[in-house]
Amino acid sequence: MPRTIFVTGATGFIAKHVVLKLLQRGDRVVCSVRVMARGHEVRQAIFANLGTRMFAEDRLRFVALDLTQDDGWADAMSGCDALIHTASPFPLSSPDNEDDLIRPAVDGSRRALTAAVAAGVPRVVLTSSVAAVSNCPLPEGRPFDERDWTDLASPLAGAYVKSKTLAERAAWEFVGNAGASLGLTVINPSLVLGLPLDDYFGSSVGLVKRILEGNDPMVPNLGFSAVDVDDVAEAHVRALDAPESIGQRIIVASDSLWFHEMAAALKAEFPTRRIPTRIAPTIILRLLGLFDDSIRGIIPALGRNDKFCTDKAHDMLGISFKPSRDALLSSAHYLVDRKLV
């Protein structure tokens, strides 16, 4: 029987893929957007990739809601069977005031969950990040897993990391106080790449764009675990049907690549583009970081290439992840084919 799923932050890279999958399954979807006009943007992206609009037009609707305001949230969720809360900002550089990033993420998480309880919505899947897992000392002899939590006092914990960590902790605290009335699953993706559904794809694909544009003479000694956005969206949707995932954090991540490996893969795929692959000396990056916020933010992570255990995703959700390199190249081909670089 079709369900009605409420999805926050529908203009986001992950959220659009989630909405597409829900419609493909036959569910009804209510999407929150900050400005109603952006609903048209999302609708265009979804239906361009849906294959057919038959019986889908009347299963997708939009409401204008603000994560910083209480008005309208509970009414908008009335009659919904589940909430998928994806809305959270992801900038490439830290804001001047970290609270400008942290407060909307934390308050938005609480506000969405409060509305779910008020509307009688029993099930929630929340998008967090491995940023809430791995920004702490490396585990002894094992990859990071769901037991690990970011240390907010760590130099690795910039504004974005704090926002994801505190927003997730706020969700678990809220659910603990709400008792059995709310079943929560948290999805913790690594760097999300893959095929955008339109040209509004956010900061993660923006990183690929930056490499392809070749404006940086060298690349940092830094590694990433990436994950395809299609796998991330699939994890959110499958979690709704996996009662054993209630009360669980679930890491969704593929293999790890060093930045210079990402650059080399892009260079091999697009040999005529000027893509730097040489690793930048740390001292150079420290100097550049004095003038560039996006560089300053990565300096504490230099030399790290974190690995993640994804046993829960395999065992509870049955997901096998696409290789990081494939997700990287999917993003790159989209950008090149659309002449966005």
Secondary structure, 3 states (H helix, E strand, C coil): CCCEEEEECCCCHHHHHHHHHHHHCCCEEEEEECCCCHHHHHHHHHHHHHCCCCCCHHHEEEEECCCCCCCCHHHHHCCCCEEEECCCCCCCCCCCCCHHHHHHHHHHHHHHHHHHHHCCCCEEEEECCHHHCCCCCCCCCCCECCCCCCCCCCCCCCHHHHHHHHHHHHHHHHHHHHHHHCEEEEEEECEEECCCCCCCCHHHHHHHHHHHHCCCCCECCCEEEEEEHHHHHHHHHHHHCCHHHCCEEEEECCCEEEHHHHHHHHHHHCCCCCCCCCECCHHHHHHHCCCCHHHHCCHHHCCCCCCECCHHHHHHHCCCCCCHHHHHHHHHHHHHHCCCC
